Amino acid sequence: MVIDREDTAGTALLLAAAPVGRGRLIDAVGVLPALAAVPPGALTGTAAATLVELADPLDPQAVLTRLRAAAAAPGPLSLYMAGQLHLDHRQRLPHLALARTAPSTLRYTALPWHWIAGELRLRRPGTTTVVVDLVADDPTWGRLTADRGLLALCHGVRVYGRVVPPPARRTIASPDYLKACAAIWRSGARPPLAALHEQVVAQSAAAHGPAAPGVALVFAADFPASPSPAAAPPMPVPPAAAAPSLSVPPLSACPSSVPPAYAPAPAPADRDPEPAPAPAPPSAPAVPPARQENGADPLPAILAAAESGRHAEAAEAAAAWEQHAHRTHGSGSPQAVHWLEVRADLARLAGDPAASCRLWMVAAEARLARRQTLDDPEVEGAVDRAHHQWERLRDGEAARALAPALIALRRRVPGRQRGALQVLQRRLERWHDTTEDVMR
């Protein structure tokens, strides 16, 4: 299958999970031997690929960590999921059940679908493919048949596969859709994903008869075009070949060259009484401009798009420049880190503190991987901005999901604001206390 024309290694993440015992609706792990026998490059549509396999994982946080690592890879990502879907009792949101999931512990032992969407949302549009073979329990199936958008991921993600209703009592469903895909790949055929999907659906219809209403929901969504106002100027994107190199001056060398609107807003005082406020972002500009050798700077046009409300278009352009930096200068280069930080601040401008927090944490880790010191102002600034964006979260689940990584990072990079780690830990305790009060 063809996903991306770039000469970049891809990543295939195989996730197969279902509860152990009576709650199991599908033999999810039964498809892994078939998929593992397929050359990894066939799973991603690239010449080379890394294969990551998760068979009946226990902990949703561990799955999130592996998904986050795969999503951070610069090349194409293909996520294959076999399992079963349930709605949590409190918010009625879909979750992918894991090995230890039970109805009473669903919110703590299953993987929320919006976690998956949140991680994939950070990737450049057009580089991510999701293939699903899922069973929905009765309540989830009822919601899905009324609203197929319940499993929506994000713009620029290609989605193929099927969701079927629960099997008859004392029966376990089989992930036949993915097994059929694997059989075609093992034969040596490499059809585009859309053609492969049609072939698998046709085979199923020939074997079992045309699918009657209520038998399955089939998903086939290729990469959509990004909507933008007709009068909006085009975003500056790097050319596919012979792209210009970028140069990133030191942060201290260009405080006046960044548009004023791009400087991070100062952190508001903590609304709750604390011994010390959350660290505000440094007063220096968040990210220096990256200029092409011919003097053109793509950053002002990207920022203008974000400030005019064209956030998706701005994010897509910044992600394209980041991928160009990866290809031209390397994944750990200053240029790549620069565009990662641009994306983090664009998420802030778009009012998405969760995405901004994640990206600032990734940027801090990238700078540490470049052997910048723990007290380097650029490292401290990235961690402070991640902390500040975390403080702006009003979604308890998102705050709790991001907190472990942020706490670990804050322990390594305490910053110059005394008590920052304690502020973070106390805020997290209040999130947990609020959840327990609601559950009572």
SEVEXVO-766821 format. One line per field, with one value per residue: residue in one letter; x, y, z of N, C-alpha, C in turn. Coordinates in steps of 0.1 Angstrom, whole numbers. Last residue first. Example, Ala and Ser with C-alpha at 12.3 -4.5 7.8 and 13.67 -1.06 7.14 Angstrom:
res c(S	A)
n.x c(128	132)
n.y c(-22	-57)
n.z c(71	78)
ca.x c(137	123)
ca.y c(-11	-45)
ca.z c(71	78)
c.x c(129	132)
c.y c(0	-33)
c.z c(79	78)
//
This chain:
res c(R	M	V	D	E	T	T	D	H	W	R	E	L	R	R	Q	L	V	Q	L	A	G	R	Q	R	G	P	V	R	R	R	L	A	I	L	A	P	A	L	A	R	A	A	E	G	D	R	L	R	E	W	Q	H	H	A	R	D	V	A	G	E	V	E	P	D	D	L	T	Q	R	R	A	L	R	A	E	A	A	V	M	W	L	R	C	S	A	A	P	D	G	A	L	R	A	L	D	A	R	V	E	L	W	H	V	A	Q	P	S	G	S	G	H	T	R	H	A	H	Q	E	W	A	A	A	A	E	A	A	E	A	H	R	G	S	E	A	A	A	L	I	A	P	L	P	D	A	G	N	E	Q	R	A	P	P	V	A	P	A	S	P	P	A	P	A	P	A	P	E	P	D	R	D	A	P	A	P	A	P	A	Y	A	P	P	V	S	S	P	C	A	S	L	P	P	V	S	L	S	P	A	A	A	A	P	P	V	P	M	P	P	A	A	A	P	S	P	S	A	P	F	D	A	A	F	V	L	A	V	G	P	A	A	P	G	H	A	A	A	S	Q	A	V	V	Q	E	H	L	A	A	L	P	P	R	A	G	S	R	W	I	A	A	C	A	K	L	Y	D	P	S	A	I	T	R	R	A	P	P	P	V	V	R	G	Y	V	R	V	G	H	C	L	A	L	L	G	R	D	A	T	L	R	G	W	T	P	D	D	A	V	L	D	V	V	V	T	T	T	G	P	R	R	L	R	L	E	G	A	I	W	H	W	P	L	A	T	Y	R	L	T	S	P	A	T	R	A	L	A	L	H	P	L	R	Q	R	H	D	L	H	L	Q	G	A	M	Y	L	S	L	P	G	P	A	A	A	A	A	R	L	R	T	L	V	A	Q	P	D	L	P	D	A	L	E	V	L	T	A	A	A	T	G	T	L	A	G	P	P	V	A	A	L	A	P	L	V	G	V	A	D	I	L	R	G	R	G	V	P	A	A	A	L	L	L	A	T	G	A	T	D	E	R	D	I	V	M)
n.x c(-180	-170	-165	-144	-124	-120	-108	-85	-71	-68	-52	-29	-21	-14	7	26	30	41	64	78	82	98	112	120	139	140	142	144	137	112	99	98	80	58	52	45	22	3	-12	-34	-45	-53	-73	-91	-99	-96	-84	-51	-32	-11	0	12	32	47	57	71	91	104	114	131	150	162	171	189	201	202	208	224	221	223	202	184	174	159	140	127	116	98	81	69	57	38	21	12	-3	-23	-35	-43	-54	-57	-40	-18	-8	-2	19	38	43	53	77	90	94	111	134	141	150	172	190	183	175	169	184	183	164	144	137	129	106	91	87	72	49	41	35	12	-5	-9	-22	-46	-57	-61	-70	-73	-54	-33	-25	-17	5	22	28	40	63	78	92	112	138	166	176	178	150	149	130	130	129	103	94	113	115	103	92	60	59	53	27	36	37	18	-15	-49	-58	-50	-19	-18	-9	21	21	21	51	52	38	32	56	76	111	132	142	158	180	199	190	187	208	191	189	183	176	177	151	148	149	114	91	94	76	51	33	-1	-19	-43	-79	-102	-114	-102	-98	-96	-74	-88	-83	-71	-100	-119	-139	-155	-185	-202	-223	-251	-269	-279	-258	-234	-238	-220	-197	-180	-185	-180	-153	-143	-151	-134	-109	-111	-113	-88	-71	-77	-68	-41	-28	-14	8	12	23	8	8	-13	-35	-34	-38	-65	-77	-71	-87	-112	-115	-110	-139	-158	-170	-200	-218	-241	-229	-209	-217	-211	-180	-162	-134	-113	-93	-84	-59	-59	-66	-82	-89	-112	-144	-162	-186	-195	-217	-244	-260	-242	-229	-248	-250	-225	-224	-242	-231	-196	-180	-149	-127	-102	-87	-60	-48	-20	-4	3	-16	-5	19	5	-11	-32	-24	-30	-58	-68	-61	-77	-102	-105	-88	-83	-90	-88	-104	-129	-136	-143	-166	-162	-126	-94	-70	-64	-87	-109	-111	-140	-161	-180	-198	-190	-196	-192	-177	-183	-161	-148	-120	-97	-69	-54	-25	-12	16	33	61	87	94	77	57	41	56	54	27	23	38	22	-3	4	8	-17	-32	-19	-17	-20	-23	5	19	48	62	86	98	107	114	99	63	38	34	33	54	75	74	60	39	38	24	-2	-5	-1	-23	-49	-54	-58	-87	-113	-138	-149	-145	-155	-146	-110	-95	-104	-80	-60	-34	-17	11	25	51	67	92	118	115	112	78	53	31	15	4	8)
n.y c(94	105	131	126	116	139	156	143	145	173	176	163	182	203	192	189	216	226	211	221	248	257	285	288	277	241	214	189	165	170	176	151	138	155	149	122	124	143	136	124	144	161	146	143	170	198	222	235	252	237	230	254	255	232	240	262	250	235	255	269	249	248	274	277	248	231	207	213	194	171	165	156	181	187	167	173	198	188	173	194	208	189	187	214	216	197	210	235	249	274	282	290	265	255	272	263	238	245	257	235	222	239	236	210	212	229	215	179	153	145	164	181	172	158	176	198	187	185	212	220	206	218	243	237	227	249	266	251	252	279	305	328	347	336	317	333	346	325	320	344	343	319	318	342	346	346	324	305	311	312	309	328	313	310	327	356	361	356	322	314	311	283	288	302	287	277	286	288	289	301	316	342	334	339	359	345	344	362	368	394	405	385	385	401	408	387	371	360	342	319	318	311	286	281	256	252	245	214	195	187	198	230	239	264	291	290	315	336	333	333	309	293	257	223	199	169	138	106	84	61	38	15	-1	-18	-47	-53	-33	-45	-72	-77	-104	-134	-145	-145	-121	-103	-107	-98	-71	-63	-67	-49	-24	-24	-23	2	18	12	-3	-37	-57	-93	-114	-127	-112	-94	-111	-118	-93	-88	-110	-102	-79	-91	-109	-114	-130	-133	-160	-168	-166	-149	-135	-104	-69	-55	-42	-20	-19	1	31	65	89	121	148	156	127	107	95	78	92	95	79	76	54	34	41	36	8	0	6	-12	-38	-34	-38	-48	-40	-32	-5	15	46	66	96	118	137	162	154	149	154	136	113	119	123	98	83	96	90	64	52	20	7	11	32	30	3	-11	-24	-40	-44	-50	-62	-59	-33	-17	16	36	65	79	85	95	72	47	44	19	-1	-23	-45	-53	-42	-18	-3	25	38	67	80	95	105	96	101	79	62	74	72	45	40	55	42	18	26	35	11	-21	-45	-58	-79	-70	-48	-43	-25	-22	1	-2	6	16	18	10	-3	-30	-35	-33	-57	-85	-105	-118	-102	-108	-135	-131	-113	-123	-131	-110	-109	-124	-107	-103	-111	-115	-138	-135	-104	-81	-74	-62	-52	-31	-24	1	8	35	40	59	78	92	99	93	73	50	23	-12)
n.z c(442	419	428	446	428	413	432	438	414	414	437	428	409	425	439	418	410	434	435	413	421	441	425	392	376	372	374	356	368	376	352	341	358	355	328	329	347	334	312	325	341	321	308	329	335	318	318	317	325	334	310	303	322	316	291	299	314	295	278	296	302	276	274	296	311	332	320	287	258	244	228	247	256	233	234	258	250	230	245	260	240	232	255	257	233	237	259	251	225	213	193	207	214	189	184	202	190	165	173	183	159	147	165	160	134	138	155	150	153	127	100	79	60	74	95	79	68	91	97	75	81	105	95	79	99	115	96	92	117	122	112	127	124	137	118	97	109	113	86	79	96	88	64	50	27	23	11	32	54	90	117	147	180	203	224	235	271	295	301	315	351	372	396	428	460	478	467	461	426	403	397	374	339	321	293	260	240	210	187	186	178	156	162	164	189	198	187	203	221	205	176	144	122	88	63	28	5	-13	-33	-34	-25	-7	23	22	32	23	4	19	16	2	9	39	38	47	33	20	36	29	31	47	54	75	80	104	101	103	99	67	55	31	9	20	28	6	-7	13	17	-8	-6	15	3	-19	-6	7	-15	-25	-4	-3	-33	-31	-33	-30	-17	1	23	16	19	46	58	51	65	91	93	91	112	141	154	185	203	222	242	222	191	192	188	155	141	121	99	77	77	76	77	90	85	116	137	145	156	167	164	139	136	153	153	155	179	199	196	202	229	240	231	220	189	176	148	133	115	107	100	91	85	70	66	89	114	147	167	165	177	204	204	196	219	237	229	237	266	273	307	334	342	332	340	362	358	335	331	317	313	286	274	252	243	247	242	268	289	313	330	319	287	263	243	218	212	185	167	148	136	123	107	98	81	102	128	158	176	175	190	215	219	221	244	263	260	272	298	305	304	309	295	262	241	225	204	184	159	134	111	76	42	21	30	38	62	57	41	58	73	57	78	102	118	109	119	147	153	154	180	197	196	196	213	238	272	297	308	301	295	270	243	217	197	177	160	142	121	106	79	66	36	11	5	-3	16	11	-6	0)
ca.x c(-188	-174	-175	-156	-130	-125	-121	-95	-75	-75	-66	-36	-25	-25	-5	21	25	29	54	74	74	85	112	109	143	137	134	146	151	122	101	106	94	65	56	57	34	11	0	-27	-39	-43	-61	-85	-92	-101	-97	-61	-44	-19	-7	1	22	40	49	60	82	97	105	120	141	156	162	176	201	199	195	224	220	233	213	190	183	171	149	135	125	109	89	77	68	49	29	20	9	-13	-30	-32	-53	-65	-53	-26	-13	-12	7	32	39	40	67	85	87	98	128	136	139	161	183	190	179	158	184	193	175	150	141	141	117	95	94	86	56	45	46	24	-1	-3	-10	-37	-54	-52	-68	-82	-67	-39	-30	-28	-7	16	22	28	53	71	79	109	124	160	174	190	156	149	139	125	135	110	94	104	121	99	102	70	54	63	32	28	44	30	-3	-38	-59	-63	-27	-15	-18	12	25	14	40	57	42	21	52	64	99	129	133	146	169	204	193	175	206	200	182	193	171	182	161	142	159	128	93	92	89	55	46	9	-13	-31	-67	-94	-110	-110	-93	-104	-76	-81	-91	-67	-87	-117	-130	-148	-173	-199	-210	-241	-267	-279	-271	-236	-237	-232	-208	-179	-186	-194	-162	-141	-156	-149	-113	-109	-124	-100	-70	-80	-82	-50	-30	-23	9	5	32	8	17	1	-32	-33	-25	-55	-77	-66	-72	-108	-113	-107	-126	-156	-160	-192	-208	-237	-239	-213	-212	-218	-191	-167	-148	-116	-100	-90	-66	-56	-54	-80	-86	-98	-136	-148	-181	-185	-204	-234	-266	-251	-222	-243	-262	-230	-215	-244	-244	-206	-186	-162	-132	-110	-93	-68	-53	-30	-9	14	-12	-16	16	13	1	-35	-23	-16	-49	-70	-55	-62	-97	-104	-98	-76	-92	-81	-90	-123	-133	-130	-165	-171	-139	-106	-76	-65	-74	-107	-106	-127	-156	-170	-203	-191	-197	-205	-176	-185	-171	-151	-134	-101	-80	-60	-35	-17	4	28	47	82	92	86	68	36	54	67	33	17	42	36	-2	0	19	-6	-35	-20	-25	-14	-31	-4	14	36	60	74	99	98	118	109	77	40	36	23	41	73	70	71	40	44	38	4	-6	8	-9	-44	-53	-44	-79	-99	-131	-158	-138	-158	-159	-122	-93	-103	-94	-63	-44	-23	1	22	38	65	79	113	116	122	91	63	39	11	12	0)
ca.y c(91	91	129	132	107	127	160	144	132	166	181	158	168	205	196	177	206	232	209	207	245	251	276	291	288	255	221	203	166	165	187	161	132	154	163	127	116	146	143	116	132	166	150	131	162	184	221	224	258	245	220	249	265	233	228	264	260	228	245	275	254	236	269	285	257	245	208	210	207	173	172	146	173	196	168	161	198	198	167	183	215	193	175	208	225	195	196	234	235	271	275	300	274	248	273	276	239	238	265	245	215	238	249	214	203	233	227	192	160	145	153	184	179	152	162	199	191	173	203	226	203	204	242	243	218	238	270	254	239	272	294	317	350	348	313	324	354	331	309	340	354	320	313	336	345	356	335	311	304	319	301	326	322	303	312	349	360	368	333	313	317	292	280	301	293	284	277	292	282	305	303	337	340	329	356	353	337	360	354	385	406	394	377	397	418	390	377	368	355	326	316	319	290	284	266	248	254	224	206	184	184	222	235	251	288	288	301	334	332	344	311	303	270	234	209	182	149	119	87	76	40	28	-1	-5	-41	-64	-37	-34	-66	-73	-89	-127	-145	-156	-134	-104	-110	-112	-80	-62	-74	-63	-29	-23	-34	-10	19	8	8	-27	-45	-81	-106	-133	-123	-89	-105	-128	-99	-79	-110	-114	-77	-80	-114	-102	-131	-129	-150	-168	-177	-153	-142	-117	-80	-56	-51	-22	-22	-10	20	54	80	107	143	159	141	109	104	73	88	104	73	87	67	33	42	49	17	-3	13	3	-33	-40	-29	-53	-39	-44	-11	4	38	57	87	108	129	156	161	145	161	150	114	117	133	109	80	96	104	67	62	31	7	0	32	43	6	-4	-15	-29	-49	-42	-62	-73	-40	-25	3	31	51	81	78	104	86	50	45	33	1	-10	-42	-53	-52	-21	-14	20	30	59	75	89	114	92	111	91	59	73	86	52	34	58	56	18	20	45	21	-7	-44	-50	-79	-81	-48	-52	-25	-29	-4	1	1	6	24	15	11	-24	-36	-22	-44	-76	-96	-125	-103	-95	-132	-140	-109	-117	-141	-114	-99	-130	-109	-104	-111	-102	-138	-141	-118	-85	-77	-63	-62	-32	-34	-2	1	28	41	47	78	81	103	91	85	60	35	0)
ca.z c(454	419	418	451	438	406	426	449	419	403	437	440	405	416	446	425	401	428	445	413	409	445	436	401	385	368	384	353	362	386	362	335	356	368	332	321	350	346	310	315	347	331	301	323	345	316	326	314	319	344	318	295	322	329	292	290	320	306	273	290	313	282	264	295	299	335	327	302	264	254	222	239	265	237	223	257	261	227	235	267	247	223	249	267	235	226	260	260	228	225	189	200	224	197	175	204	204	166	166	193	170	142	163	174	137	129	160	147	165	137	110	89	56	62	98	88	59	84	106	77	69	105	104	73	88	120	102	81	111	130	103	130	118	144	132	95	105	125	94	72	97	100	64	63	30	31	3	28	43	77	108	134	170	193	226	225	257	287	300	305	339	365	385	416	449	483	466	469	439	409	400	387	350	329	306	270	248	223	189	189	192	158	162	151	182	205	178	192	226	211	190	152	134	99	73	42	10	-4	-33	-37	-23	-19	17	25	27	33	6	11	24	0	-4	33	41	43	44	18	30	34	27	46	43	74	73	99	102	105	112	77	58	45	12	14	38	15	-15	7	28	-4	-17	16	15	-21	-14	15	-6	-33	-8	8	-25	-36	-26	-36	-24	-13	23	17	6	36	60	46	50	86	93	82	98	134	149	171	203	209	243	235	199	187	196	168	141	135	102	86	70	84	68	93	79	102	135	150	148	166	178	143	133	152	153	144	166	197	194	189	220	241	227	229	199	180	162	132	127	102	111	87	95	73	55	81	101	135	167	162	163	200	208	187	206	239	227	223	260	267	292	328	347	331	326	362	370	335	335	317	327	292	275	263	238	252	238	258	277	302	335	325	302	267	254	223	214	199	168	161	133	135	105	109	81	90	117	147	175	169	176	209	219	210	232	261	256	258	290	304	294	315	308	272	253	226	217	187	173	138	124	87	55	19	28	25	62	66	35	48	79	58	67	90	120	106	105	139	153	141	170	195	190	197	201	227	259	290	302	308	298	283	247	231	198	190	161	156	122	119	86	72	51	13	10	-13	15	21	-7	0)
c.x c(-202	-182	-180	-168	-143	-131	-128	-109	-86	-80	-74	-51	-33	-30	-17	8	19	22	41	63	70	77	98	109	133	141	131	137	154	136	111	109	103	79	63	61	47	23	9	-13	-30	-37	-50	-72	-85	-92	-103	-73	-55	-32	-16	-7	10	29	41	51	70	87	97	109	129	146	155	166	188	200	192	210	218	233	224	202	190	180	161	144	134	120	101	86	76	60	40	28	18	-1	-19	-27	-41	-65	-62	-40	-22	-18	-5	19	32	35	53	75	81	89	113	129	133	149	171	183	185	162	174	194	186	163	149	146	130	106	99	94	71	53	51	36	12	2	-2	-23	-44	-48	-58	-80	-77	-53	-38	-34	-19	4	15	20	40	60	71	95	122	145	167	187	169	156	138	135	130	116	103	105	112	105	98	80	64	57	42	34	36	38	9	-27	-47	-65	-40	-24	-14	3	15	19	34	47	48	25	41	60	87	116	128	137	157	193	197	179	194	198	192	186	183	177	165	153	153	136	107	96	86	68	50	22	-2	-26	-54	-81	-100	-105	-101	-97	-84	-84	-83	-76	-84	-103	-129	-138	-167	-186	-211	-227	-257	-278	-270	-250	-241	-231	-221	-192	-186	-196	-177	-151	-155	-156	-128	-113	-123	-112	-83	-80	-86	-64	-41	-24	-1	7	25	18	18	11	-17	-29	-23	-41	-67	-66	-65	-93	-109	-104	-123	-142	-158	-182	-200	-228	-233	-224	-217	-213	-198	-179	-150	-130	-103	-97	-71	-65	-50	-66	-83	-95	-122	-140	-167	-180	-192	-220	-256	-258	-231	-237	-258	-242	-220	-236	-246	-220	-196	-167	-146	-116	-101	-73	-62	-35	-20	9	-1	-10	5	10	9	-22	-25	-15	-35	-60	-56	-55	-82	-98	-95	-87	-85	-83	-82	-108	-125	-126	-153	-170	-149	-119	-89	-72	-76	-93	-102	-124	-142	-165	-193	-196	-199	-207	-189	-184	-172	-162	-136	-116	-84	-70	-40	-27	0	16	44	67	86	84	78	47	50	66	47	24	36	41	13	1	16	6	-24	-22	-28	-23	-23	-10	3	32	47	73	86	102	109	114	87	53	36	23	30	60	67	67	52	45	45	19	0	7	0	-30	-48	-43	-65	-89	-117	-151	-149	-152	-162	-135	-105	-101	-93	-77	-47	-35	-4	10	36	51	78	100	111	125	99	77	50	18	7	9)
c.y c(95	87	115	130	113	118	148	148	133	153	175	163	161	191	197	180	194	222	215	205	230	247	270	281	293	265	235	211	181	167	183	172	143	149	163	140	120	137	144	122	124	154	154	135	150	175	207	224	247	250	226	238	261	243	228	252	262	238	238	266	261	241	257	280	264	254	222	213	204	187	176	152	162	188	176	161	185	198	175	176	204	200	180	196	219	203	193	220	233	256	272	295	285	257	266	278	252	238	258	255	225	230	248	227	207	225	231	204	174	153	156	173	180	159	156	185	192	176	191	217	208	200	228	241	223	228	258	258	241	259	285	305	338	351	324	320	345	340	315	329	350	331	316	331	338	355	346	323	312	310	307	317	319	314	306	334	353	368	344	324	315	298	289	292	292	291	285	282	287	299	307	325	335	337	347	349	346	354	352	371	397	394	387	389	413	400	380	375	365	340	324	316	298	290	269	260	250	232	217	197	180	207	227	247	274	285	301	320	330	344	322	306	281	247	220	191	161	130	101	78	55	28	13	-5	-26	-58	-48	-39	-54	-66	-86	-112	-138	-157	-146	-117	-111	-116	-94	-71	-74	-71	-44	-29	-35	-22	7	9	5	-15	-34	-69	-93	-125	-130	-101	-100	-122	-110	-86	-100	-115	-90	-79	-104	-106	-119	-130	-146	-157	-179	-166	-146	-124	-94	-68	-51	-31	-23	-12	9	44	68	99	129	153	143	124	106	82	84	101	82	80	78	47	42	51	31	6	12	11	-18	-33	-36	-43	-44	-46	-23	-4	27	48	79	97	119	149	155	153	158	158	128	118	132	121	92	93	105	81	64	40	20	-1	21	43	19	2	-7	-19	-37	-50	-54	-73	-52	-31	-5	18	49	67	80	98	95	65	50	34	16	-10	-29	-50	-53	-32	-18	9	23	51	66	86	108	101	108	102	71	70	85	66	41	52	60	32	20	39	32	3	-29	-48	-71	-81	-59	-51	-33	-29	-10	-5	6	-1	12	22	18	-9	-30	-23	-33	-62	-87	-117	-110	-95	-119	-137	-118	-114	-136	-124	-103	-121	-115	-108	-113	-101	-125	-139	-123	-100	-82	-66	-65	-41	-35	-12	-3	21	34	49	65	81	90	95	83	73	46	12)
c.z c(452	431	418	441	444	417	419	442	429	407	425	440	416	411	437	433	408	419	441	424	409	433	438	413	394	378	380	362	359	381	373	344	350	367	346	325	342	348	322	312	337	337	310	316	339	325	325	323	315	338	329	303	314	329	305	290	312	312	284	284	307	293	269	285	298	323	330	308	279	259	231	231	257	246	226	246	261	238	231	257	255	230	241	262	246	228	250	261	238	229	201	196	218	208	182	195	207	180	167	186	180	151	158	173	151	132	151	153	163	149	121	100	66	59	86	92	67	74	99	87	69	92	105	82	81	109	107	86	100	123	110	121	119	137	138	109	103	121	106	80	91	101	77	63	43	34	10	19	39	66	94	126	156	183	216	227	248	273	292	305	328	353	378	406	437	473	473	469	447	423	407	390	363	339	313	284	258	232	202	192	195	172	164	150	169	198	186	184	215	215	195	167	143	110	83	51	24	2	-24	-36	-25	-16	4	18	31	27	16	13	15	8	-6	19	34	47	40	29	28	28	32	43	41	63	72	93	98	107	114	91	67	47	26	17	32	24	-5	0	23	7	-13	6	17	-9	-17	6	2	-24	-16	4	-14	-27	-31	-27	-31	-22	9	16	6	22	49	47	45	71	88	81	89	119	141	167	188	209	229	234	212	196	191	176	154	134	117	88	80	75	77	84	83	97	120	148	154	157	178	157	136	149	150	142	154	183	192	186	205	231	229	225	207	191	164	146	123	114	104	99	89	82	57	69	94	123	155	160	158	185	204	191	196	226	230	220	245	261	286	313	340	335	325	349	370	346	336	322	328	305	283	262	250	245	243	254	265	289	323	328	307	282	257	233	221	200	183	159	147	132	118	105	93	91	104	135	164	167	169	194	212	208	220	248	254	252	275	296	293	304	311	284	264	240	218	201	176	153	128	100	66	31	26	22	48	66	44	42	69	63	68	78	109	108	101	124	146	141	156	184	187	190	204	214	248	276	294	300	305	285	262	233	213	190	175	156	137	118	99	80	56	28	13	-7	5	19	2	0)
//
